[in-house]
Amino acid sequence: MGRDSLHLGISPTKQAADRIFKTFISLADWHVDMHGGELFEDLDFNIEILPIGEPVDEKTRALARMFKSEKIWEVPQGTIPQMPNYPGRGSAVAEANHIGIPSCFFEIGGEGRLRKEQVDQACDALRNMMMCVEMLEGEAIHVEPTVYSGGNVLFAQCGGLHYININSGDLVHKGQELGYTVGWDGEIISRDICPCDGLMTNMVVHGGVEPGDMLYVIADKC
């Protein structure tokens, strides 16, 4: 009738997320969000945490060091210039932190591939974490990681076919050409120039891109 109305319904997805959070996550001592990458992503193995300036941050940092990861990425809100509102609220990790539960993202894999060595690495890392918190018996291994904080995200400037020169997990340098986009005539129409020194944590690997598509996520070394 040409009037705005307030929809009071709650979607099934939101209901399920709320039930999972209240039934499981909110009761936990520790929380780990396992990420294996999406079909169009390639992730370097690292642990990502979201410090919020509260006492829980120190427990979260301790949790991140339990997985034998050589790389930990701290991302407080506002430390990625291209995405100033990231990470914000709403994710399981962020919400767990805000109620005092140490929580982190476990990042590995991608491209829709099930690689046995990565599955074994993830299981071994989880077992080590469980030994650290005495969920399992055994002697945990401690690794002193390199810590990264904040970073940069590059987005596609043009639409076309996208080629990548590097791999996830590479150390990249300011001014380095990370990849390029060609038009339908085969000519290069855009080059991806790295804005900083850092670690390539995540790349988008589908061949065709549109303007504004995310291409690279680079973590800055502390």
PyMOL CGO cylinders between C-alpha atoms (Angstrom):
from pymol import cmd
from pymol.cgo import CYLINDER

trace = [
    CYLINDER, 0.00, 0.00, 0.00, 3.02, 2.26, -0.38, 0.3, 1, 1, 1, 1, 1, 1,
    CYLINDER, 3.02, 2.26, -0.38, 3.79, 2.23, 3.34, 0.3, 1, 1, 1, 1, 1, 1,
    CYLINDER, 3.79, 2.23, 3.34, 6.84, 0.87, 5.13, 0.3, 1, 1, 1, 1, 1, 1,
    CYLINDER, 6.84, 0.87, 5.13, 6.15, -1.92, 7.59, 0.3, 1, 1, 1, 1, 1, 1,
    CYLINDER, 6.15, -1.92, 7.59, 8.26, -3.47, 10.32, 0.3, 1, 1, 1, 1, 1, 1,
    CYLINDER, 8.26, -3.47, 10.32, 8.98, -7.16, 9.74, 0.3, 1, 1, 1, 1, 1, 1,
    CYLINDER, 8.98, -7.16, 9.74, 9.15, -8.83, 13.15, 0.3, 1, 1, 1, 1, 1, 1,
    CYLINDER, 9.15, -8.83, 13.15, 9.92, -12.31, 11.82, 0.3, 1, 1, 1, 1, 1, 1,
    CYLINDER, 9.92, -12.31, 11.82, 13.29, -13.94, 12.55, 0.3, 1, 1, 1, 1, 1, 1,
    CYLINDER, 13.29, -13.94, 12.55, 14.80, -15.96, 9.71, 0.3, 1, 1, 1, 1, 1, 1,
    CYLINDER, 14.80, -15.96, 9.71, 15.53, -19.69, 10.14, 0.3, 1, 1, 1, 1, 1, 1,
    CYLINDER, 15.53, -19.69, 10.14, 19.24, -18.93, 9.65, 0.3, 1, 1, 1, 1, 1, 1,
    CYLINDER, 19.24, -18.93, 9.65, 19.26, -16.38, 12.47, 0.3, 1, 1, 1, 1, 1, 1,
    CYLINDER, 19.26, -16.38, 12.47, 17.29, -18.72, 14.72, 0.3, 1, 1, 1, 1, 1, 1,
    CYLINDER, 17.29, -18.72, 14.72, 19.78, -21.52, 14.07, 0.3, 1, 1, 1, 1, 1, 1,
    CYLINDER, 19.78, -21.52, 14.07, 22.78, -19.25, 14.70, 0.3, 1, 1, 1, 1, 1, 1,
    CYLINDER, 22.78, -19.25, 14.70, 21.23, -17.99, 17.93, 0.3, 1, 1, 1, 1, 1, 1,
    CYLINDER, 21.23, -17.99, 17.93, 20.51, -21.55, 19.11, 0.3, 1, 1, 1, 1, 1, 1,
    CYLINDER, 20.51, -21.55, 19.11, 24.05, -22.74, 18.32, 0.3, 1, 1, 1, 1, 1, 1,
    CYLINDER, 24.05, -22.74, 18.32, 25.61, -19.75, 20.07, 0.3, 1, 1, 1, 1, 1, 1,
    CYLINDER, 25.61, -19.75, 20.07, 23.48, -20.05, 23.21, 0.3, 1, 1, 1, 1, 1, 1,
    CYLINDER, 23.48, -20.05, 23.21, 23.60, -23.87, 23.41, 0.3, 1, 1, 1, 1, 1, 1,
    CYLINDER, 23.60, -23.87, 23.41, 27.29, -24.43, 22.65, 0.3, 1, 1, 1, 1, 1, 1,
    CYLINDER, 27.29, -24.43, 22.65, 29.55, -21.41, 22.24, 0.3, 1, 1, 1, 1, 1, 1,
    CYLINDER, 29.55, -21.41, 22.24, 28.33, -19.37, 25.21, 0.3, 1, 1, 1, 1, 1, 1,
    CYLINDER, 28.33, -19.37, 25.21, 29.01, -22.34, 27.53, 0.3, 1, 1, 1, 1, 1, 1,
    CYLINDER, 29.01, -22.34, 27.53, 32.53, -23.02, 26.27, 0.3, 1, 1, 1, 1, 1, 1,
    CYLINDER, 32.53, -23.02, 26.27, 35.87, -22.28, 27.90, 0.3, 1, 1, 1, 1, 1, 1,
    CYLINDER, 35.87, -22.28, 27.90, 37.55, -21.97, 24.47, 0.3, 1, 1, 1, 1, 1, 1,
    CYLINDER, 37.55, -21.97, 24.47, 36.17, -21.53, 20.96, 0.3, 1, 1, 1, 1, 1, 1,
    CYLINDER, 36.17, -21.53, 20.96, 37.82, -22.26, 17.59, 0.3, 1, 1, 1, 1, 1, 1,
    CYLINDER, 37.82, -22.26, 17.59, 36.18, -21.36, 14.27, 0.3, 1, 1, 1, 1, 1, 1,
    CYLINDER, 36.18, -21.36, 14.27, 37.58, -23.72, 11.62, 0.3, 1, 1, 1, 1, 1, 1,
    CYLINDER, 37.58, -23.72, 11.62, 37.92, -22.14, 8.16, 0.3, 1, 1, 1, 1, 1, 1,
    CYLINDER, 37.92, -22.14, 8.16, 38.91, -24.22, 5.13, 0.3, 1, 1, 1, 1, 1, 1,
    CYLINDER, 38.91, -24.22, 5.13, 38.55, -21.53, 2.49, 0.3, 1, 1, 1, 1, 1, 1,
    CYLINDER, 38.55, -21.53, 2.49, 35.79, -21.25, -0.07, 0.3, 1, 1, 1, 1, 1, 1,
    CYLINDER, 35.79, -21.25, -0.07, 35.84, -22.46, -3.67, 0.3, 1, 1, 1, 1, 1, 1,
    CYLINDER, 35.84, -22.46, -3.67, 37.38, -19.18, -4.84, 0.3, 1, 1, 1, 1, 1, 1,
    CYLINDER, 37.38, -19.18, -4.84, 39.88, -18.74, -1.96, 0.3, 1, 1, 1, 1, 1, 1,
    CYLINDER, 39.88, -18.74, -1.96, 43.41, -19.91, -1.21, 0.3, 1, 1, 1, 1, 1, 1,
    CYLINDER, 43.41, -19.91, -1.21, 44.36, -19.51, 2.48, 0.3, 1, 1, 1, 1, 1, 1,
    CYLINDER, 44.36, -19.51, 2.48, 47.76, -19.66, 4.12, 0.3, 1, 1, 1, 1, 1, 1,
    CYLINDER, 47.76, -19.66, 4.12, 47.74, -21.63, 7.39, 0.3, 1, 1, 1, 1, 1, 1,
    CYLINDER, 47.74, -21.63, 7.39, 47.49, -19.02, 10.13, 0.3, 1, 1, 1, 1, 1, 1,
    CYLINDER, 47.49, -19.02, 10.13, 45.49, -18.20, 13.24, 0.3, 1, 1, 1, 1, 1, 1,
    CYLINDER, 45.49, -18.20, 13.24, 43.46, -14.97, 13.12, 0.3, 1, 1, 1, 1, 1, 1,
    CYLINDER, 43.46, -14.97, 13.12, 42.32, -13.24, 16.29, 0.3, 1, 1, 1, 1, 1, 1,
    CYLINDER, 42.32, -13.24, 16.29, 40.19, -10.15, 16.89, 0.3, 1, 1, 1, 1, 1, 1,
    CYLINDER, 40.19, -10.15, 16.89, 41.46, -8.19, 19.91, 0.3, 1, 1, 1, 1, 1, 1,
    CYLINDER, 41.46, -8.19, 19.91, 38.75, -5.98, 21.45, 0.3, 1, 1, 1, 1, 1, 1,
    CYLINDER, 38.75, -5.98, 21.45, 40.70, -4.14, 24.14, 0.3, 1, 1, 1, 1, 1, 1,
    CYLINDER, 40.70, -4.14, 24.14, 39.37, -6.29, 26.98, 0.3, 1, 1, 1, 1, 1, 1,
    CYLINDER, 39.37, -6.29, 26.98, 41.04, -8.73, 29.43, 0.3, 1, 1, 1, 1, 1, 1,
    CYLINDER, 41.04, -8.73, 29.43, 39.90, -11.67, 27.25, 0.3, 1, 1, 1, 1, 1, 1,
    CYLINDER, 39.90, -11.67, 27.25, 42.50, -10.59, 24.65, 0.3, 1, 1, 1, 1, 1, 1,
    CYLINDER, 42.50, -10.59, 24.65, 45.36, -12.14, 26.62, 0.3, 1, 1, 1, 1, 1, 1,
    CYLINDER, 45.36, -12.14, 26.62, 43.55, -15.49, 26.85, 0.3, 1, 1, 1, 1, 1, 1,
    CYLINDER, 43.55, -15.49, 26.85, 42.82, -15.25, 23.13, 0.3, 1, 1, 1, 1, 1, 1,
    CYLINDER, 42.82, -15.25, 23.13, 46.51, -14.65, 22.39, 0.3, 1, 1, 1, 1, 1, 1,
    CYLINDER, 46.51, -14.65, 22.39, 47.36, -17.67, 24.53, 0.3, 1, 1, 1, 1, 1, 1,
    CYLINDER, 47.36, -17.67, 24.53, 44.83, -19.78, 22.61, 0.3, 1, 1, 1, 1, 1, 1,
    CYLINDER, 44.83, -19.78, 22.61, 46.30, -18.70, 19.27, 0.3, 1, 1, 1, 1, 1, 1,
    CYLINDER, 46.30, -18.70, 19.27, 49.70, -20.06, 20.35, 0.3, 1, 1, 1, 1, 1, 1,
    CYLINDER, 49.70, -20.06, 20.35, 48.38, -23.57, 21.01, 0.3, 1, 1, 1, 1, 1, 1,
    CYLINDER, 48.38, -23.57, 21.01, 48.08, -24.69, 17.35, 0.3, 1, 1, 1, 1, 1, 1,
    CYLINDER, 48.08, -24.69, 17.35, 51.77, -24.91, 16.41, 0.3, 1, 1, 1, 1, 1, 1,
    CYLINDER, 51.77, -24.91, 16.41, 51.14, -22.16, 13.86, 0.3, 1, 1, 1, 1, 1, 1,
    CYLINDER, 51.14, -22.16, 13.86, 54.15, -20.08, 12.90, 0.3, 1, 1, 1, 1, 1, 1,
    CYLINDER, 54.15, -20.08, 12.90, 51.86, -17.17, 11.99, 0.3, 1, 1, 1, 1, 1, 1,
    CYLINDER, 51.86, -17.17, 11.99, 49.27, -15.31, 14.06, 0.3, 1, 1, 1, 1, 1, 1,
    CYLINDER, 49.27, -15.31, 14.06, 47.31, -12.41, 12.60, 0.3, 1, 1, 1, 1, 1, 1,
    CYLINDER, 47.31, -12.41, 12.60, 45.80, -9.91, 15.03, 0.3, 1, 1, 1, 1, 1, 1,
    CYLINDER, 45.80, -9.91, 15.03, 43.05, -7.77, 13.48, 0.3, 1, 1, 1, 1, 1, 1,
    CYLINDER, 43.05, -7.77, 13.48, 41.60, -5.16, 15.84, 0.3, 1, 1, 1, 1, 1, 1,
    CYLINDER, 41.60, -5.16, 15.84, 38.77, -3.16, 14.30, 0.3, 1, 1, 1, 1, 1, 1,
    CYLINDER, 38.77, -3.16, 14.30, 40.01, -0.32, 12.10, 0.3, 1, 1, 1, 1, 1, 1,
    CYLINDER, 40.01, -0.32, 12.10, 43.43, -1.78, 11.25, 0.3, 1, 1, 1, 1, 1, 1,
    CYLINDER, 43.43, -1.78, 11.25, 42.58, -2.52, 7.60, 0.3, 1, 1, 1, 1, 1, 1,
    CYLINDER, 42.58, -2.52, 7.60, 42.26, 0.90, 5.87, 0.3, 1, 1, 1, 1, 1, 1,
    CYLINDER, 42.26, 0.90, 5.87, 40.18, -0.42, 2.98, 0.3, 1, 1, 1, 1, 1, 1,
    CYLINDER, 40.18, -0.42, 2.98, 37.71, -2.08, 5.39, 0.3, 1, 1, 1, 1, 1, 1,
    CYLINDER, 37.71, -2.08, 5.39, 37.58, 0.27, 8.42, 0.3, 1, 1, 1, 1, 1, 1,
    CYLINDER, 37.58, 0.27, 8.42, 34.55, -1.46, 9.96, 0.3, 1, 1, 1, 1, 1, 1,
    CYLINDER, 34.55, -1.46, 9.96, 36.13, -4.93, 9.90, 0.3, 1, 1, 1, 1, 1, 1,
    CYLINDER, 36.13, -4.93, 9.90, 35.80, -7.10, 11.91, 0.3, 1, 1, 1, 1, 1, 1,
    CYLINDER, 35.80, -7.10, 11.91, 32.80, -5.55, 13.65, 0.3, 1, 1, 1, 1, 1, 1,
    CYLINDER, 32.80, -5.55, 13.65, 30.23, -7.62, 15.53, 0.3, 1, 1, 1, 1, 1, 1,
    CYLINDER, 30.23, -7.62, 15.53, 28.20, -10.62, 14.45, 0.3, 1, 1, 1, 1, 1, 1,
    CYLINDER, 28.20, -10.62, 14.45, 30.69, -13.40, 13.82, 0.3, 1, 1, 1, 1, 1, 1,
    CYLINDER, 30.69, -13.40, 13.82, 30.91, -16.29, 16.27, 0.3, 1, 1, 1, 1, 1, 1,
    CYLINDER, 30.91, -16.29, 16.27, 34.50, -15.31, 17.10, 0.3, 1, 1, 1, 1, 1, 1,
    CYLINDER, 34.50, -15.31, 17.10, 33.67, -11.66, 17.79, 0.3, 1, 1, 1, 1, 1, 1,
    CYLINDER, 33.67, -11.66, 17.79, 30.59, -12.47, 19.86, 0.3, 1, 1, 1, 1, 1, 1,
    CYLINDER, 30.59, -12.47, 19.86, 32.46, -15.09, 21.91, 0.3, 1, 1, 1, 1, 1, 1,
    CYLINDER, 32.46, -15.09, 21.91, 35.19, -12.55, 22.67, 0.3, 1, 1, 1, 1, 1, 1,
    CYLINDER, 35.19, -12.55, 22.67, 32.60, -10.00, 23.76, 0.3, 1, 1, 1, 1, 1, 1,
    CYLINDER, 32.60, -10.00, 23.76, 31.23, -12.36, 26.41, 0.3, 1, 1, 1, 1, 1, 1,
    CYLINDER, 31.23, -12.36, 26.41, 34.71, -13.18, 27.66, 0.3, 1, 1, 1, 1, 1, 1,
    CYLINDER, 34.71, -13.18, 27.66, 35.39, -16.45, 25.82, 0.3, 1, 1, 1, 1, 1, 1,
    CYLINDER, 35.39, -16.45, 25.82, 38.78, -16.66, 24.05, 0.3, 1, 1, 1, 1, 1, 1,
    CYLINDER, 38.78, -16.66, 24.05, 38.08, -17.39, 20.40, 0.3, 1, 1, 1, 1, 1, 1,
    CYLINDER, 38.08, -17.39, 20.40, 39.99, -17.47, 17.11, 0.3, 1, 1, 1, 1, 1, 1,
    CYLINDER, 39.99, -17.47, 17.11, 39.78, -18.30, 13.41, 0.3, 1, 1, 1, 1, 1, 1,
    CYLINDER, 39.78, -18.30, 13.41, 41.76, -21.34, 12.20, 0.3, 1, 1, 1, 1, 1, 1,
    CYLINDER, 41.76, -21.34, 12.20, 42.60, -20.66, 8.53, 0.3, 1, 1, 1, 1, 1, 1,
    CYLINDER, 42.60, -20.66, 8.53, 43.83, -23.31, 6.09, 0.3, 1, 1, 1, 1, 1, 1,
    CYLINDER, 43.83, -23.31, 6.09, 43.08, -24.62, 2.59, 0.3, 1, 1, 1, 1, 1, 1,
    CYLINDER, 43.08, -24.62, 2.59, 40.69, -23.51, -0.10, 0.3, 1, 1, 1, 1, 1, 1,
    CYLINDER, 40.69, -23.51, -0.10, 39.78, -23.96, -3.77, 0.3, 1, 1, 1, 1, 1, 1,
    CYLINDER, 39.78, -23.96, -3.77, 37.34, -26.72, -2.85, 0.3, 1, 1, 1, 1, 1, 1,
    CYLINDER, 37.34, -26.72, -2.85, 40.20, -29.20, -2.50, 0.3, 1, 1, 1, 1, 1, 1,
    CYLINDER, 40.20, -29.20, -2.50, 40.49, -31.79, 0.26, 0.3, 1, 1, 1, 1, 1, 1,
    CYLINDER, 40.49, -31.79, 0.26, 44.25, -32.14, 0.67, 0.3, 1, 1, 1, 1, 1, 1,
    CYLINDER, 44.25, -32.14, 0.67, 45.28, -34.94, 3.03, 0.3, 1, 1, 1, 1, 1, 1,
    CYLINDER, 45.28, -34.94, 3.03, 48.36, -33.10, 4.28, 0.3, 1, 1, 1, 1, 1, 1,
    CYLINDER, 48.36, -33.10, 4.28, 46.24, -30.11, 5.27, 0.3, 1, 1, 1, 1, 1, 1,
    CYLINDER, 46.24, -30.11, 5.27, 43.62, -32.29, 6.97, 0.3, 1, 1, 1, 1, 1, 1,
    CYLINDER, 43.62, -32.29, 6.97, 46.41, -34.02, 8.90, 0.3, 1, 1, 1, 1, 1, 1,
    CYLINDER, 46.41, -34.02, 8.90, 47.94, -30.65, 9.81, 0.3, 1, 1, 1, 1, 1, 1,
    CYLINDER, 47.94, -30.65, 9.81, 44.59, -29.32, 11.06, 0.3, 1, 1, 1, 1, 1, 1,
    CYLINDER, 44.59, -29.32, 11.06, 43.91, -32.45, 13.15, 0.3, 1, 1, 1, 1, 1, 1,
    CYLINDER, 43.91, -32.45, 13.15, 47.42, -32.36, 14.61, 0.3, 1, 1, 1, 1, 1, 1,
    CYLINDER, 47.42, -32.36, 14.61, 47.02, -28.67, 15.49, 0.3, 1, 1, 1, 1, 1, 1,
    CYLINDER, 47.02, -28.67, 15.49, 43.69, -29.30, 17.21, 0.3, 1, 1, 1, 1, 1, 1,
    CYLINDER, 43.69, -29.30, 17.21, 45.11, -32.22, 19.19, 0.3, 1, 1, 1, 1, 1, 1,
    CYLINDER, 45.11, -32.22, 19.19, 47.96, -29.99, 20.32, 0.3, 1, 1, 1, 1, 1, 1,
    CYLINDER, 47.96, -29.99, 20.32, 45.50, -27.30, 21.42, 0.3, 1, 1, 1, 1, 1, 1,
    CYLINDER, 45.50, -27.30, 21.42, 43.47, -29.90, 23.34, 0.3, 1, 1, 1, 1, 1, 1,
    CYLINDER, 43.47, -29.90, 23.34, 46.61, -31.10, 25.11, 0.3, 1, 1, 1, 1, 1, 1,
    CYLINDER, 46.61, -31.10, 25.11, 47.46, -27.50, 26.02, 0.3, 1, 1, 1, 1, 1, 1,
    CYLINDER, 47.46, -27.50, 26.02, 44.10, -27.09, 27.82, 0.3, 1, 1, 1, 1, 1, 1,
    CYLINDER, 44.10, -27.09, 27.82, 44.23, -30.65, 29.25, 0.3, 1, 1, 1, 1, 1, 1,
    CYLINDER, 44.23, -30.65, 29.25, 41.30, -31.96, 27.23, 0.3, 1, 1, 1, 1, 1, 1,
    CYLINDER, 41.30, -31.96, 27.23, 43.66, -34.71, 26.01, 0.3, 1, 1, 1, 1, 1, 1,
    CYLINDER, 43.66, -34.71, 26.01, 46.63, -36.33, 27.66, 0.3, 1, 1, 1, 1, 1, 1,
    CYLINDER, 46.63, -36.33, 27.66, 50.05, -35.77, 26.18, 0.3, 1, 1, 1, 1, 1, 1,
    CYLINDER, 50.05, -35.77, 26.18, 52.87, -33.27, 25.98, 0.3, 1, 1, 1, 1, 1, 1,
    CYLINDER, 52.87, -33.27, 25.98, 51.97, -30.26, 23.86, 0.3, 1, 1, 1, 1, 1, 1,
    CYLINDER, 51.97, -30.26, 23.86, 54.46, -28.65, 21.48, 0.3, 1, 1, 1, 1, 1, 1,
    CYLINDER, 54.46, -28.65, 21.48, 54.95, -24.90, 21.73, 0.3, 1, 1, 1, 1, 1, 1,
    CYLINDER, 54.95, -24.90, 21.73, 55.97, -22.81, 18.71, 0.3, 1, 1, 1, 1, 1, 1,
    CYLINDER, 55.97, -22.81, 18.71, 56.90, -19.13, 18.94, 0.3, 1, 1, 1, 1, 1, 1,
    CYLINDER, 56.90, -19.13, 18.94, 55.04, -17.50, 16.03, 0.3, 1, 1, 1, 1, 1, 1,
    CYLINDER, 55.04, -17.50, 16.03, 55.56, -14.41, 13.96, 0.3, 1, 1, 1, 1, 1, 1,
    CYLINDER, 55.56, -14.41, 13.96, 52.76, -11.97, 14.83, 0.3, 1, 1, 1, 1, 1, 1,
    CYLINDER, 52.76, -11.97, 14.83, 51.12, -9.77, 12.22, 0.3, 1, 1, 1, 1, 1, 1,
    CYLINDER, 51.12, -9.77, 12.22, 48.72, -6.93, 12.98, 0.3, 1, 1, 1, 1, 1, 1,
    CYLINDER, 48.72, -6.93, 12.98, 46.25, -5.24, 10.65, 0.3, 1, 1, 1, 1, 1, 1,
    CYLINDER, 46.25, -5.24, 10.65, 46.97, -5.06, 6.96, 0.3, 1, 1, 1, 1, 1, 1,
    CYLINDER, 46.97, -5.06, 6.96, 45.63, -4.19, 3.55, 0.3, 1, 1, 1, 1, 1, 1,
    CYLINDER, 45.63, -4.19, 3.55, 43.06, -5.60, 1.14, 0.3, 1, 1, 1, 1, 1, 1,
    CYLINDER, 43.06, -5.60, 1.14, 43.28, -5.12, -2.63, 0.3, 1, 1, 1, 1, 1, 1,
    CYLINDER, 43.28, -5.12, -2.63, 40.17, -5.06, -4.81, 0.3, 1, 1, 1, 1, 1, 1,
    CYLINDER, 40.17, -5.06, -4.81, 39.82, -5.41, -8.57, 0.3, 1, 1, 1, 1, 1, 1,
    CYLINDER, 39.82, -5.41, -8.57, 39.80, -2.10, -10.41, 0.3, 1, 1, 1, 1, 1, 1,
    CYLINDER, 39.80, -2.10, -10.41, 38.64, -3.49, -13.74, 0.3, 1, 1, 1, 1, 1, 1,
    CYLINDER, 38.64, -3.49, -13.74, 36.67, -6.44, -14.99, 0.3, 1, 1, 1, 1, 1, 1,
    CYLINDER, 36.67, -6.44, -14.99, 38.45, -9.12, -17.00, 0.3, 1, 1, 1, 1, 1, 1,
    CYLINDER, 38.45, -9.12, -17.00, 40.61, -12.24, -16.70, 0.3, 1, 1, 1, 1, 1, 1,
    CYLINDER, 40.61, -12.24, -16.70, 42.79, -12.20, -13.61, 0.3, 1, 1, 1, 1, 1, 1,
    CYLINDER, 42.79, -12.20, -13.61, 46.27, -13.72, -13.36, 0.3, 1, 1, 1, 1, 1, 1,
    CYLINDER, 46.27, -13.72, -13.36, 48.25, -14.15, -10.11, 0.3, 1, 1, 1, 1, 1, 1,
    CYLINDER, 48.25, -14.15, -10.11, 52.04, -14.06, -9.78, 0.3, 1, 1, 1, 1, 1, 1,
    CYLINDER, 52.04, -14.06, -9.78, 52.39, -15.22, -6.16, 0.3, 1, 1, 1, 1, 1, 1,
    CYLINDER, 52.39, -15.22, -6.16, 51.13, -17.85, -3.70, 0.3, 1, 1, 1, 1, 1, 1,
    CYLINDER, 51.13, -17.85, -3.70, 49.31, -17.59, -0.39, 0.3, 1, 1, 1, 1, 1, 1,
    CYLINDER, 49.31, -17.59, -0.39, 51.86, -17.65, 2.42, 0.3, 1, 1, 1, 1, 1, 1,
    CYLINDER, 51.86, -17.65, 2.42, 54.41, -15.63, 0.43, 0.3, 1, 1, 1, 1, 1, 1,
    CYLINDER, 54.41, -15.63, 0.43, 56.12, -12.65, 2.01, 0.3, 1, 1, 1, 1, 1, 1,
    CYLINDER, 56.12, -12.65, 2.01, 55.38, -9.74, -0.31, 0.3, 1, 1, 1, 1, 1, 1,
    CYLINDER, 55.38, -9.74, -0.31, 56.91, -6.28, -0.61, 0.3, 1, 1, 1, 1, 1, 1,
    CYLINDER, 56.91, -6.28, -0.61, 55.68, -2.77, -1.27, 0.3, 1, 1, 1, 1, 1, 1,
    CYLINDER, 55.68, -2.77, -1.27, 55.69, -2.04, -5.00, 0.3, 1, 1, 1, 1, 1, 1,
    CYLINDER, 55.69, -2.04, -5.00, 55.72, -5.72, -6.00, 0.3, 1, 1, 1, 1, 1, 1,
    CYLINDER, 55.72, -5.72, -6.00, 53.39, -6.76, -8.83, 0.3, 1, 1, 1, 1, 1, 1,
    CYLINDER, 53.39, -6.76, -8.83, 51.10, -9.40, -7.33, 0.3, 1, 1, 1, 1, 1, 1,
    CYLINDER, 51.10, -9.40, -7.33, 49.09, -10.06, -10.48, 0.3, 1, 1, 1, 1, 1, 1,
    CYLINDER, 49.09, -10.06, -10.48, 47.29, -8.39, -13.34, 0.3, 1, 1, 1, 1, 1, 1,
    CYLINDER, 47.29, -8.39, -13.34, 44.00, -8.28, -15.22, 0.3, 1, 1, 1, 1, 1, 1,
    CYLINDER, 44.00, -8.28, -15.22, 43.63, -8.56, -18.98, 0.3, 1, 1, 1, 1, 1, 1,
    CYLINDER, 43.63, -8.56, -18.98, 40.71, -7.45, -21.11, 0.3, 1, 1, 1, 1, 1, 1,
    CYLINDER, 40.71, -7.45, -21.11, 38.89, -9.64, -23.60, 0.3, 1, 1, 1, 1, 1, 1,
    CYLINDER, 38.89, -9.64, -23.60, 41.39, -8.61, -26.29, 0.3, 1, 1, 1, 1, 1, 1,
    CYLINDER, 41.39, -8.61, -26.29, 44.26, -10.03, -24.22, 0.3, 1, 1, 1, 1, 1, 1,
    CYLINDER, 44.26, -10.03, -24.22, 45.79, -6.65, -23.32, 0.3, 1, 1, 1, 1, 1, 1,
    CYLINDER, 45.79, -6.65, -23.32, 46.75, -5.90, -19.72, 0.3, 1, 1, 1, 1, 1, 1,
    CYLINDER, 46.75, -5.90, -19.72, 44.31, -3.33, -18.35, 0.3, 1, 1, 1, 1, 1, 1,
    CYLINDER, 44.31, -3.33, -18.35, 45.24, -3.33, -14.65, 0.3, 1, 1, 1, 1, 1, 1,
    CYLINDER, 45.24, -3.33, -14.65, 48.21, -4.35, -12.51, 0.3, 1, 1, 1, 1, 1, 1,
    CYLINDER, 48.21, -4.35, -12.51, 47.95, -5.32, -8.83, 0.3, 1, 1, 1, 1, 1, 1,
    CYLINDER, 47.95, -5.32, -8.83, 50.71, -3.45, -6.97, 0.3, 1, 1, 1, 1, 1, 1,
    CYLINDER, 50.71, -3.45, -6.97, 51.39, -4.40, -3.36, 0.3, 1, 1, 1, 1, 1, 1,
    CYLINDER, 51.39, -4.40, -3.36, 50.85, -1.41, -1.02, 0.3, 1, 1, 1, 1, 1, 1,
    CYLINDER, 50.85, -1.41, -1.02, 52.99, -2.70, 1.87, 0.3, 1, 1, 1, 1, 1, 1,
    CYLINDER, 52.99, -2.70, 1.87, 55.45, -5.29, 3.12, 0.3, 1, 1, 1, 1, 1, 1,
    CYLINDER, 55.45, -5.29, 3.12, 53.67, -8.24, 4.68, 0.3, 1, 1, 1, 1, 1, 1,
    CYLINDER, 53.67, -8.24, 4.68, 52.29, -11.77, 4.49, 0.3, 1, 1, 1, 1, 1, 1,
    CYLINDER, 52.29, -11.77, 4.49, 49.85, -12.89, 1.79, 0.3, 1, 1, 1, 1, 1, 1,
    CYLINDER, 49.85, -12.89, 1.79, 47.24, -14.59, 3.97, 0.3, 1, 1, 1, 1, 1, 1,
    CYLINDER, 47.24, -14.59, 3.97, 44.40, -14.98, 1.48, 0.3, 1, 1, 1, 1, 1, 1,
    CYLINDER, 44.40, -14.98, 1.48, 43.93, -14.76, -2.27, 0.3, 1, 1, 1, 1, 1, 1,
    CYLINDER, 43.93, -14.76, -2.27, 40.85, -14.95, -4.46, 0.3, 1, 1, 1, 1, 1, 1,
    CYLINDER, 40.85, -14.95, -4.46, 41.66, -17.36, -7.26, 0.3, 1, 1, 1, 1, 1, 1,
    CYLINDER, 41.66, -17.36, -7.26, 38.72, -17.38, -9.67, 0.3, 1, 1, 1, 1, 1, 1,
    CYLINDER, 38.72, -17.38, -9.67, 39.83, -16.43, -13.18, 0.3, 1, 1, 1, 1, 1, 1,
    CYLINDER, 39.83, -16.43, -13.18, 37.21, -13.82, -14.01, 0.3, 1, 1, 1, 1, 1, 1,
    CYLINDER, 37.21, -13.82, -14.01, 36.83, -10.69, -11.89, 0.3, 1, 1, 1, 1, 1, 1,
    CYLINDER, 36.83, -10.69, -11.89, 34.47, -7.74, -11.73, 0.3, 1, 1, 1, 1, 1, 1,
    CYLINDER, 34.47, -7.74, -11.73, 35.30, -4.25, -10.42, 0.3, 1, 1, 1, 1, 1, 1,
    CYLINDER, 35.30, -4.25, -10.42, 35.24, -4.30, -6.63, 0.3, 1, 1, 1, 1, 1, 1,
    CYLINDER, 35.24, -4.30, -6.63, 35.96, -8.02, -6.23, 0.3, 1, 1, 1, 1, 1, 1,
    CYLINDER, 35.96, -8.02, -6.23, 38.37, -8.81, -3.40, 0.3, 1, 1, 1, 1, 1, 1,
    CYLINDER, 38.37, -8.81, -3.40, 41.71, -10.07, -4.71, 0.3, 1, 1, 1, 1, 1, 1,
    CYLINDER, 41.71, -10.07, -4.71, 44.32, -10.18, -1.92, 0.3, 1, 1, 1, 1, 1, 1,
    CYLINDER, 44.32, -10.18, -1.92, 44.49, -9.95, 1.86, 0.3, 1, 1, 1, 1, 1, 1,
    CYLINDER, 44.49, -9.95, 1.86, 47.91, -8.89, 3.20, 0.3, 1, 1, 1, 1, 1, 1,
    CYLINDER, 47.91, -8.89, 3.20, 48.86, -8.94, 6.88, 0.3, 1, 1, 1, 1, 1, 1,
    CYLINDER, 48.86, -8.94, 6.88, 51.34, -6.38, 8.23, 0.3, 1, 1, 1, 1, 1, 1,
    CYLINDER, 51.34, -6.38, 8.23, 54.20, -7.64, 10.37, 0.3, 1, 1, 1, 1, 1, 1,
    CYLINDER, 54.20, -7.64, 10.37, 54.27, -6.14, 13.88, 0.3, 1, 1, 1, 1, 1, 1,
]
cmd.load_cgo(trace, "trace")
